[in-house]
């Protein structure tokens, strides 16, 4: 059974992520943005999501910490799909080996 607080947290995270996306476009729709500024606006919702879930993974589990490092390295080199696949596989393997 999912706790009500978990559902509420998920809804707030989704709302905040959506709000950051929409407000960026609404507030800046009449301004001309450079390519760099557009790229920054594209990553803001992901940054909000990561800032909420990152503390869970940075606890005391070494498998998760190593998986985060692997994910960061892969994300700097590959697109989203390979990054997600490699990060999930590395987290699963590391949890089997280290936990």
SEKOL-291416 format. One line per field, with one value per residue (C-alpha): residue number from 1; residue in one letter; y, x, z. Coordinates in nm, 4 decimals, decimal comma. Each point is the difference from the previous one (the first is absolute). Layout:
pos: (NUM ...)
code: (A ...)
Y: (Y ...)
X: (X ...)
Z: (Z ...)
//
This chain:
pos: (1 2 3 4 5 6 7 8 9 10 11 12 13 14 15 16 17 18 19 20 21 22 23 24 25 26 27 28 29 30 31 32 33 34 35 36 37 38 39 40 41 42 43 44 45 46 47 48 49 50 51 52 53 54 55 56 57 58 59 60 61 62 63 64 65 66 67 68 69 70 71 72 73 74 75 76 77 78 79 80 81 82 83 84 85 86 87 88 89 90 91 92 93 94 95 96 97 98 99)
code: (X X X X X X X X X X X X X X X X X X X X X X X X X X X X X X X X X X X X X X X X X X X X X X X X X X X X X X X X X X X X X X X X X X X X X X X X X X X X X X X X X X X X X X X X X X X X X X X X X X X)
Y: (0,0000 0,3412 0,2561 0,3151 0,2102 -0,1731 0,0749 0,3619 0,0340 -0,1435 0,2399 0,2994 -0,1057 -0,0396 0,3355 0,1766 -0,1565 0,1017 0,3477 0,0632 -0,1022 0,2125 0,3085 0,0142 0,0208 0,2293 0,2523 -0,0009 -0,0472 0,3554 -0,0047 -0,1297 -0,2654 -0,1201 -0,3696 -0,0303 0,1573 -0,2399 -0,2965 0,1193 0,0317 -0,3544 -0,1531 0,1921 -0,2517 -0,2871 0,1903 0,0519 -0,3696 -0,1026 0,2407 -0,1695 -0,3632 0,0279 0,0000 -0,3452 -0,1453 0,1706 -0,1846 -0,2657 -0,2571 -0,0315 -0,1732 0,3003 0,2449 -0,1869 -0,0278 0,3781 0,0567 -0,2427 0,1737 0,3418 -0,1245 -0,1687 0,3025 0,2221 -0,2196 -0,1524 0,0960 -0,0699 -0,3565 -0,1562 0,1955 -0,1332 -0,3568 0,0026 0,1696 -0,2499 -0,2948 0,1331 0,0683 -0,3489 -0,1734 0,2038 -0,0672 -0,3727 0,0065 0,2512 -0,0345)
X: (0,0000 0,1320 -0,0010 -0,2018 0,3090 0,1799 -0,2832 -0,0132 0,3773 -0,0202 -0,2804 0,1928 0,3123 -0,1983 -0,1692 0,3295 0,1656 -0,2907 -0,0112 0,3702 -0,0477 -0,3095 0,1144 0,3236 -0,1889 -0,2771 0,2355 0,2469 -0,2229 0,0536 0,3750 0,2589 0,2128 0,3407 0,0602 0,1801 -0,2929 -0,2420 0,2138 -0,0009 -0,3798 -0,0315 0,1875 -0,1681 -0,2874 0,2464 0,2104 -0,3035 -0,0792 0,3582 0,0260 -0,3012 0,1026 0,3794 0,0064 -0,1614 0,2814 0,2819 -0,0636 0,2397 -0,0470 0,3300 -0,1683 -0,2235 0,2865 0,2119 -0,2988 -0,0487 0,3637 -0,0342 -0,3196 0,1660 0,2906 -0,2288 -0,2336 0,2922 0,0731 -0,3256 -0,3616 -0,2919 -0,0923 0,3472 0,0490 -0,3205 0,0745 0,3568 -0,0916 -0,2780 0,2230 0,2888 -0,2245 -0,1515 0,3374 0,1622 -0,2880 0,0320 0,3746 0,0324 -0,3224)
Z: (0,0000 -0,0926 0,2802 -0,0531 0,0683 -0,2879 -0,2406 0,1168 -0,0439 -0,3529 -0,0892 0,1354 -0,1890 -0,3215 0,0508 0,0744 -0,3029 -0,2231 0,1514 -0,0655 -0,3620 -0,0580 0,1898 -0,1946 -0,3259 0,1256 0,1584 -0,2885 -0,3042 -0,1288 0,0503 -0,2421 0,1669 -0,1039 -0,0634 0,3346 0,1861 -0,1694 0,1004 0,3598 -0,0001 -0,1353 0,2943 0,2834 0,0523 0,0169 0,2514 0,2218 -0,0108 0,0716 0,2931 0,1576 -0,0494 0,0338 0,3826 0,0009 -0,2086 0,1855 0,3215 0,1160 -0,2765 -0,1919 -0,2947 -0,0616 0,0398 -0,2550 -0,2347 0,0197 -0,0953 -0,2931 -0,1095 0,0082 -0,2095 -0,2520 -0,0175 -0,0940 -0,3038 -0,1220 -0,0667 0,2327 -0,1012 0,0382 0,3206 0,1527 -0,1107 0,1278 0,3267 0,0717 -0,0842 0,2078 0,2987 -0,0188 -0,0356 0,2743 0,2364 -0,0634 0,0602 0,2843 0,1980)
//
